Amino acid sequence: MDSKKRSQTLTLSDTKTKKKKKPTRSEILRKKRAAEGLVSAASSVVDHLSDLDAFRYYDHEGLSVRLDCGRGDRLSAPVKRYIQNLLKVNMEGPFGPEWPTEEKAKRQEMVAPEARYIFVLDDSGQSMSKKSPDVGRCYRHEEDSLNLVGFVHFRFMVEEELPILYVYELQLEARIRGKGLGNFLMELIEVIAKKNHMNAVVLTVQKANHAAMEFYTRKLRYEVSIISPSRVEPSVGKNVSYEILCKAFDLESREVLEENLHLFIMVLFSYPTLPFMLINGQCCGQRGHEKT
Ligand SMILES: CC(C)(COP(=O)(O)OP(=O)(O)OC[C@H]1O[C@@H](n2cnc3c(N)ncnc32)[C@H](O)[C@@H]1OP(=O)(O)O)[C@@H](O)C(=O)NCCC(=O)NCCS
């Protein structure tokens, strides 16, 4: 994921159509304040897994892990080292020459007070503990870092006046990939986002990280957001190494972050027979006819 873009100022208002009535300044401020209130409440939750027992363990295809939570300003030295190392192993390739700069930024992001974590711990030798889940405990014990096999770093924040959950990192060791755990963790992230009244999940992916791009867009149905450089300004975006992806949970947020749906609905209202035309292949026929 790309650190530099997350809080960047490529604002949507520059690129939006002017058809909708512009909100007043006080409306924008009110919305922003409400979003900040939700972000602050979500950030103050100590254990995001506390009433999500179904997500505490993942047992599948011989993989047995348990999850725990944490925050950036409470990481022990061995956990910090583990995170730095896994990031380097997984991300040096996709970032290429940008890696040294990116690594520095990530080291700072990693320990920020706003950083929230889901830790993935190898649970293969601890089947008994499943029967008495350690509810409410937050990850901080140094010795546990030896069992780490991956992590998610996320934050609650305001983007385009919307409260959102931003996934900064989703990193698994190579040996535990392809067993559905990534899917499971993103499901958990979406549950946490909804439970805390966030309007969307947003994340950044390196274009060179084809596997992750496939995972998010094809499998999890994330959209390239309209705040992604490739959609804000395609001529600039084509030289940028990342995309911003999102999954919005309601119509208004989809309009702001994805826009496709908004356009689709507008087209649908203008041409109510369009779905039937598409099913019957009439659109293609018509285009073909126009060309001739
Ligand atoms: C990306 C990542 C988190 C995916 O986690 P994972 O546990 O390997 O993925 P899953 O096993 O849950 O796969 C879920 C689905 O995505 C698909 N998928 C996963 N990796 C894929 C790949 N490399 N290419 C194509 N599809 C892939 C799988 O086919 C699977 O679909 P299925 O259920 O229909 O079979 C993990 O591979 C990883 O940590 N990679 C390195 C770090 C990284 O790139 N992180 C993302 C940074 S933005």
The ligand as an ORCA input file, in Angstrom:
! r2SCAN-3c Opt
* xyz 0 1
  C      -3.255    -10.296     -0.774
  C      -3.413    -11.246      0.406
  C      -3.762    -10.465      1.645
  C      -4.562    -12.231      0.065
  O      -4.760    -13.099      1.164
  P      -4.926    -14.680      0.942
  O      -5.207    -15.285      2.245
  O      -3.771    -15.196      0.189
  O      -6.208    -14.689     -0.007
  P      -7.408    -15.740      0.088
  O      -6.871    -17.108      0.222
  O      -8.375    -15.271      1.109
  O      -8.028    -15.562     -1.333
  C      -9.307    -15.088     -1.496
  C      -9.626    -15.094     -2.945
  O      -8.776    -14.172     -3.655
  C      -8.152    -14.869     -4.716
  N      -6.729    -14.575     -4.737
  C      -5.910    -14.519     -3.686
  N      -4.645    -14.321     -4.090
  C      -4.714    -14.248     -5.439
  C      -3.745    -14.105     -6.457
  N      -2.452    -14.039     -6.168
  N      -4.157    -14.064     -7.742
  C      -5.468    -14.192     -8.052
  N      -6.431    -14.380     -7.138
  C      -6.051    -14.406     -5.843
  C      -8.269    -16.356     -4.446
  O      -8.455    -17.031     -5.667
  C      -9.459    -16.473     -3.567
  O     -10.614    -16.705     -4.337
  P     -11.447    -18.073     -4.141
  O     -11.963    -18.025     -2.741
  O     -12.512    -17.946     -5.175
  O     -10.466    -19.155     -4.378
  C      -2.137    -12.084      0.674
  O      -1.844    -12.820     -0.455
  C      -0.921    -11.261      1.059
  O      -0.688    -11.014      2.230
  N      -0.097    -10.869      0.077
  C       1.142    -10.141      0.337
  C       0.917     -8.769      0.897
  C       0.032     -7.942      0.027
  O       0.213     -7.830     -1.181
  N      -0.946     -7.306      0.674
  C      -1.884     -6.459      0.029
  C      -1.274     -5.128     -0.003
  S      -2.363     -3.991     -0.692
*
